[in-house]
Amino acid sequence: MSSGILKGALWTVLMRLSVRALGVISLLVLARIFSPEQFGLIAKAVLFKEVIALLTQVGIEAALIRNPNATQQDYNTAWTLTIIRGAAICLALIIFAPMISTFFSEPLLKDLILAYAIAMLIQGFTNIGVVDLRKNMTFHLDFNYNMLIKVSEFIPTLLVAIFLESVWAFPIGVIFGSITAVGLSYKFSKRKLSLELSGFKEFFHFGKWMLLHEFSSAIATKFDTFLLGKLSTNKKLGVYTIGNELATLPINEIALPVGRASLPGLSRISDNKEARLLNTQTLLITLAIAIPASLGISSLSDEIVKLMLGIEWMATAPLIKVLAFMGPATVISALSISAIIVKNKVKTLAFTSLINFLIRCATVYFSYLYFGLIGLCYAVVASGFMRAFSLLFLQIKYEFIDLSMFMKGILRPIIASLTMFKVVVIMKETISFDILLITVLTLVAIGAVAYISTSYMLWAVFGRPLGIESFILSKLRKQ
């Protein structure tokens, strides 16, 4: 089963890296076409689309994945609920679009939100049977499915942006992607579906707590964007949005894929001891990648912005330097949520998310009022770690993680990453090539060598315990 989760994670990482590669190319092009103010306007439109989508997320896919005995009636009910949800989101966006536009004093915002409303309605008709691609751990098909969708969104977005230089490039791309997603879902899943609500009671029992969890998480996650959208300018919002995107880029391609793969994998394990060992190993291996990635992004924030966005976006650099530290917290939270769902402790998860929501909103609000944009960034990171530690505590409480193994295993990547960070910061003062890309790649290589060598020496000193080092060596010996 561990190899199944690994393969699933690798396929999902490959999927997200491929998708993100398109996203990075798109960002590089769009950042040179649109101003921070225009990015801020789009961020407002996307904000409310995503908030309403998250507010109505009741864990339908998660319920099907964790239920090995899901019937055709369950799939019919799930599909029906998905259609209803899509229509409800569309209706809510149509109703609130004029109010939101007035609230932010942005006339164009209304039309942009209405375009996203159409996309959400279309997405509701996606064949819920595609969840079987993950449930059956056929992640190569899941990769193909998601990659084709992203390409169908990427091409029209880029074409409209280049030739028309209009912010309509973003919603037009999303609409094309939604249409493609629906069409492909019936290609990748042959499951015949019909409108039915006979399994609603079972979904409601699971979904009511998932709804509270998603509600709390949605508001907490998007509160910073909402706050900036109301109290700041479009330019500052655009700078923050792009900075946050770049800072969390590598981590989102690690945490979310592993979480996506671990849920179906852990759901299949009945032995608690085996599940605890696998969950702990997965968390440690993922953090051994996420921690150095986060510190690496932070140490090279100035160079990354100059290389990818240009001098006019340098205001994002100090934000990236702080927000990059959010990486390990994101990893812990993503994997913890999957484990807690498998343990069927969704009610506890929901109330924990509600408490974290209140803490995050309060810290972000007051930090921004007293310390400005950089204070908001520190508050986002601090509240992110509070959430991560609370979810980690739940895993320990329900004996889904080996605390002794975790504490011993986490010290090495932390020490090695701090060593790498210090080496890169020092070497930045002495290494500089005429071509910025060469400078960045050289510093990345130096950082990688510093991290790997330090990590290996610490592993040997600690008696070669189970971890990413032993995992990699075992794979190399099999080659």
N, C-alpha and C positions, 0 to 999 in steps of 0.2 A: 504493500500500500504506500510506503514511503516513496518508492520509485515512481508510483503513479502520480502522487502529488508533485514530485520533482518534475516529471515530464509535463504535467499540466501547468506548473508554474513557468517552466521554460517556454512552452508554447505561448502562454499568456504574456510572458515578458516579451517574447519575439513579436507577438501581435501588437502590444502597446508600443514597443520601440519602433516598429514599422509605421504605426499610426502616428506616433510622436514625431518621427522623421518628417512626415508630411506636414505635421503641425509646425515644426521648427522652420521648414522651408517657407511655409505660409507666413509665419511670424516675421521672418527675415524680410520677405517681400512687402508685407502689409505695413510693417513698422516704418518703411521708407516711402510709403504712399500716403498713409494716414497720420494725422497728428495725435499727440496724447489726448487732446480734447475730443477728437472723434472716437478714439478708443474708449474714453470715459462714457460717451453717449451710448455706445454699444453695450458697455458693461452694465449700464442701468437697465437696458432692455432685457439682457440675458439674465440679470439678477432676478427679476420678478418671474420670468419663465421658469427658472430653476427652483426658486423658492416654492412656487405653487406645485411644481412637479414633485418636489421632495415632501411637501406637506401631504400629498395624497399617496405617497409610497407606503404601501401596507405589507411589503415583503412577500408578494405573490410568488415571485421566482424562488426566493429562499424557502418558502413553504413547500413548493413542489420538489426542490432539490433534497431537502432533509427528510422527505417522506418517501421511503423506498416502495411503499404500496399505493402510490397515487393512482387513482382510477381514471378512466376516460371522463367520467363525470367531473372529477377534480380539474382536469385540463379544460373541459368545457366551461366550468365555472370561472376558472382563472382567466380564460380568454374573454368571457363576457364582462368580468370586472375590469379588465384592461381596456376594453372598448368604452365602458362607462367612465372610467377614469380619464381617458383621453378627451372624451366629450366634455367632461366636467372642467378639466383644465382649460380647454378651449373657451368654454362659456365664461369661466372666471376671468380669463385674460381679456376677453371682449368687454366684460362689464367694468373691470377695473382700469383698463387702458386709459380712458379719458381722465380719470381721477389721478392716476400716476403721472400722466403728462402734465396736468395742472400743478400737482404737488411739487414736481421738479422744475416747473416752468420751461419745459422742453416740448414744443409742439410736435416735432418729428417723432418723439418717443412713442406717441400713440400708435402711429402707423407701423412702426417697427415691432411693437408688442403684438399687434394684430397679425402680422406676418408669422411671428413665432406661434401664435395661437393656431394657425392653420397647420403648421408642422406638428404640433402636439396632437391635434385631432387625427391626422394621418397616422402617426405612430401608434395610436391606440388599436389599430387593426392588425398589428404585427402578430404573426402566428406564435402563440405562446409555446408551441412545441419545440422551438429552437432552444429552450432551456435544457432539453435533453442532451444537447451537445456538451454542456458542462456536467450535467447529472451523470451521463455515461462516460465522462472523462475523455471524450473524443475532441480534444482541444485543438487538433490540427484543423478540424472543420470549423470550430469556433473562430480560429484565426482567420480562415478564408472569408467567413461570413462578415466579420467586423472590418476586415481590411477593405473589402469591396465597398462597404458602406462609406468608409472614410474617404476612399478615392472619389466616390460619386459626390461627396460634399466638397472635397478639396478643389476639384477642377473648376466647377462653376464659380466658387468663391474667388478663386484667383483670377479667372477670366473677367468677371465683372469688376473686380478691384483694379486690374491693370488697364482695361479699356474704358471703363466709365468713371473710375476713381470715386465710387459712391459707397457709402456705408451700407447700402442695400446688398452689397456682396455677402455679408454675413448671414442675414436671414434667408436669402435666396439659396445659399449653399446648404443651409440646414433643411430647407424644404426639399431640395433635391435628394439629400441624404435620407430623409424620412420616407420619401416615395420608394427609394431603392431598398431601404430596410424592410419595408412591408413586402415588396415583390420577392426579395431574396429569402425572406423567412418561410414562404410557401415552397420555395425551391429546396431549401436545406431541411425542411421538416415536412414529411408526408402525412403527418397526423391530421385526420379530418376532425374539424371542430364544429360545434353548433352552439347556439345561444342557450344557456342553461344556468340556473342559480341553485341547483339542488345541494351543492357542496358549500354554500355560503357560510353556514354555521361553523364549519371547521376552519375556514379561512378567517372568519371574524375572530374566533378565539385566539388564533395566532396573530392575526393582523392588527387587532386593536392595540396591542402593546408595541408592535413594530411601528404603528402609526405614531404613537407617542414618542418613540425613539427617533423616528425620522423627522417628526415635527420639531423636536428639540434640537436635533443635529442641524436641520435645515436653517432654522433661525440663527443658531449660534455661528454656523459656518459663514453665512452671508451677512451677518450683522455689520462686520467691518465695511463691506462694500456699500451697504445701505447708509451707514453713518457718513461715509465720505461723500456719497451721492447727494445727501441732504445738506451737510454742513460745510462741504468743501467745493472745489471747482471740478469741472470735467477733466481739466489737465491733471490735477493731483490724483483723481480717481483713475485716469488712464495710466499714469506713471505707476501707481500702486498695483493695478491689475496686471500689467506686464511684468513688473518686478516680482510679484508673487508667483506668476506663471513660470518665470525662469528659475526662481529660487527652489521651487518644489518640483521642477520638471523631472530630474532623475529619480526622486523618491516615489513620485506617483507611478513611475514605471516599474517600481520594485514592490511597494507595499500593496497596491491594488491588485496586481497580477497574482501575488502569492495568496492574498486573501480570497481572491476569486477561485483559485485552484484548491485551497485548503478546505473550504466548506464542503464540497462534494466528497473529497477524500476522507476527511474526518468523520463525515456522516456514515461512512461505510464500516468504521471500526467499532466493534462492540466491546473490546477489552479496554477498560479504563487505563490500565497501566501502559499499554501500548500507545494509546491515544495521547496520554500525558507526555511520554517520552518523545513521540513524534512532534507534538505541538511545541515542546520546549526546544527541540533541535531546529525546527523550522524557524522559530522566532530568533534564535541565536544566529543562525546562518544569514537570515535576512538582515538583521541588525549589523552583522559584520560587514555587510556591503553598504548599508544605508548610512551608518555613522561616518565613515570616511568620505562618502559621496557628499554628504551635507557640509562637512567641514571643508572639503575641497572647493565646493561652489562658493562658500563664504570667503575663503582665502583669495579666490581669483575673481571676485565680483566685479572689480573695475575693468579688468581685462576682458571678461566675458561680455560686458555691456558694450565696450568699444568695438569688439569683434563682431558681435551679433546684431546690435541695434544702431550703433553709431554714436558720435559725440553728443548729439542733441537729446539722447536718452540717458545721459550720465546721472540724472537725478534718481534713477532707479538703483544705482550701485549700492548706496548705503542701506537701502531697504533690503536688497538681496542679501547683503552681508549678515543681516539679522534674521530674516525669514528663512534662510537656508537651514538654520538650526532646528526648524520645525520637523525635519526629516525623520529622526528616530521616533518622535512622538507619533507621527503619522503611521509608521510601521507598527508600533505597539498597538495602537488603536485599531487599525484595520484587521490585524490577526486576532486580537482579543475579541472583537465583535463576532467574527466567524466562529470562534471557539465557544463563546457564550450562547450563540444561537444553536449550535450543535448540542450543547448541554441543556437546551430548552429552558434557559433562564431569561427569557425575553422580557418578562415583567420587571425583573431586577435591572436589566439593561435599560429599559425605558425610564425608570426613575433615576438611574444614575445619569443618563443623558440629560434629563430635565434639570438636575442639580448643576451639571457642568454647563448647561445653557445659561443659567442664571449667573453663574460665576464669570463666564466668558463675556457676556454682554456688559456686566458691571465693570469689569477690568478694562475692556476695550474702550468703553465710553469715557470713563474718567481719565484713562491714560491719554486718550486723544485730546480731551479738553485741556489738560495740564501740560502735556509734553509734545503735542502735535503728532505729525505723521510717523516719526520714528518711535515715539512712545506707543502708538497704536501697534506697531510691528512687534515691539517687545511684549506687549500685552497678549498679542495673538500667540506668540511662542510660549509664553508662560502658561496661559490657559490651556494650550494644546498639551503641554506636559502634565498639567493637573488632570486633564481628561485621561491621558494615557496611563498615568499611575493608578487612577481609580479603576480603570478597566483591568489593569494588570493585577490589582488587589482582588478583584472578583475572580480572576482565573486561579489565583493562589487559594482563595477561600473555597472554591469548588473543586480544588485538587486537580486542575487541568493543566498545571504547569509544575515542574520540579524546581522548587525554589533554590535548593542547594546547587543544582546543576546550572541554573540560570545565573546565579550570582557569581559563580566561578567562571562561567563562560563569557560574561559581559565585560569583565575587567580588561581582557586582552584587546578587543577592538577599541575600547575607550582610550587606553594608554597609547596604543599604536596610532590611533587617529589624531590624538593631541600632538604626538611626536611628528607626524606627517604635516600637520597644520603649521607647526613652528618651523619646520624645515622649509616649507614652501614660502612662508612669509619672509624668511631670511634670504632665500635664493632669489626672490623677486627683486631684491635690491641690487643684485649683481648680474642677473641674466636679462639681456634685452637685445633682441634682434630687430633688424629693419622691418621684417615681416611679422606682424603681431601674431598671426596664426602659429608660426614656428615657436615663438616665445611661449605661447599658451600650451602647445603640445609638449614642449620641453619641460615646463613646470609640472604638467600633469604626469609625465613619465617619472620625474624625480619624486613627486609625491607618492606615486604608486610603488616605486622601489622602497621608499622609506616606510610606507605602511606595511607592505608584504614582509620585508626583512624584520622589522620590529615585531610584527605579529608572530612570525615563525619562531623567533628567539624566545619570546614570552611563552609560546606554546610548549617549547622544549623545556623551559625552566619550570613550568607548572606541571610537568610530568606527562605531556602529550595526551591531554584529556579529549573527550569527544567534542568536536566542534567543526567549524568550516575547514580548518587545516586538515584534520583527519578525513573529513568527507572528500576533499579534493584529492588527497593522496591515494585514498582507496579507489577513486575513479581512475586516476592515472595508472595505478598498478594493473587495472583490468584491461587497459588498452593494449 
